[in-house]
């Protein structure tokens, strides 16, 4: 679920049911070595949301936490209620192939300010063709899945294919 919240929709956290959420959809296609961006060349933003009120948590210590961007299996699904455990999330993190560079390079850590964080320069170093679903998802998590003992559910993007940059010219020629 993706939605944009205005500044007036931000509240302090009261319920302690917290979840990270990607606020922008990814711009597709994604090629290795190219900056990962949101649709319309927007920056990718992640917000901390109170799951009961669906409001952005804009104050309190939790609104200033540091999160990590990770790569997930493209087929990581969580059922009808879209719920998963921290262990299920961590079990679906994709690591680089043996002998390769880390799968994503750049600013993998993002600081939330008033409950919202902007992902900086980030790019894939390898395509997704070697994974079981041939797709990836981006994920966002706190260091240990919690903040001061409170579970913070991780964010996950829609699934997508990462193509090798050598195919980027062929793709662009097809649209000219």
N, C-alpha and C positions, 0 to 999 in steps of 0.2 A: 504494500500500500504506500503510495507516494502522495504527499500533499505539501503545500506551501503554507506556512503560518505567518501571520503578520506580527509585528512587535507587540500589539495589544493582546495577543493570544499567549503571552508568556507569563508563567506563574512560578512561585516558589514550590518546591516539592513538599507535598504533605502526605501522600499515600505510601511512599516508599516502594512503589511498584514501578521500576524504572526500566526503560529499554532505549537502546541506541537505534536510530533510524536514518537511513539515507534519505535526504530531502530532494535530491536531484536524480533524475534518470541518467544513465550513461549514454554518451554519444557513440553510436555505432557506425561503421565497424571500428574495431580496435586492432591496431597493428603493433607488433613488437617494436620497441624503441621509440614509439610516439607517445606523447603526453596523454594520459587518460583524462578525459574531460566529461563534463555533463552536457546534456542536450543544449543546443544553441551556443556552444562554446562557453557555457557557464562553468564556474568552479564546482567541484563536487562538495556538497556540504552534508555533515552528519549532525543530528540533533539528539539531545537527551530528552526523552518524552516520558511523562507520567502516563502509565498505561491505563489508568482509570479515567482520567480527565481528557487524555489525548493532547494535553497542553505541553509546550516546551518548558522544561525546568530551567528558569532563567536566573535563579538566585540560589544561594546556599553553596556550601563547599562542593557538592556534587556537580554544580553547573560549571566548575572550573577543572574538571578531571582531565587526565591525559588518556587518549585512546590509541589503539594500534590498528592499522589497516592490514588485513591479511587476505590471502587468496583461498577461496573455498572450491570444493568440487561443484561443478555446474549442476549435478543432479541432487544436491543436498536439499531435500524436501523435508517438511516437518509435519505433514498431515493437515487435516482440515482446520484445526484450531491454530495452526501456524505457531506451534509451541515446540521448544527443544530444550535440552539441558545443556549446561556448559560443556559437559563431556562430549555430547553429540556434536556440538559446534566444533570443539577442538579436534575431534576425530575426523572431521571433514576438511580440515586445513590442508592445503596442498603445499608440499615443499618442492624445492627445485630437484631436477633430475640429478643423479649422481654425476659429479664432475662438472656441473654447470654452475653459473652464477646464481645468486638468489633470484627467485622468480619475479619479484617486483623490486625496482630500485627507485630511490628517491626518498621523499618525506613520508615514511611509513607511520610516524608518530604525529598525532594531531592534538593540539591543546584546545579544549572547549573553552569558550568565553561566553558567559551568559547562556550556557547550554547549547551553543552552536559552534561547530568547528569546520574549518575550510581545509580541504585536502590540498596540499601544495603540489609540487612537481612529482609525478609518479608515473612509471612506465613499466611494461612487461618486458622481460628479457628473453622469454621463450613463448612459443605458441601453445595452444591448448589441445593440439591434435593427439597428444600422447596420453591424455587422461581418459578415465573410463567412460565419461560422457562426452568427451571432446569439447567440453565447455568449462568455463570458470564462473565464479561469482566473486565479487568483493565482499569482504566481511569487515566489521568494525567491532572491537572488543576492548574491555578494560584489561589491565594486566592479569588479574586473576578471576574475572567474571563477577567481581563484587566491588562495592565501594563502602568502606566502613562497615562491613558485614552485611550489606544489603545487596542482593542479587541484581545485577544489571544485565538484562538480556541483550545479546549481541544483535547487531544489524547485519542484514545480508541484502545484496543487490539482486536484481534479476540476473538470470544466467545469460552468458554471451560467449561467442567464439573469439579467440585471439588468433589473428592470422600473422604469418611471417611477413615482415616489412618488405621482403622481395616481391610480394604479390600486390603491394600497395599501388604501384604504377598501373598494373593491369586493371585493378578495380577503378581507378580514376579515369582511365581511358574509356571504360565501358559507360561512363556517365557524361562524356563530352559530346 
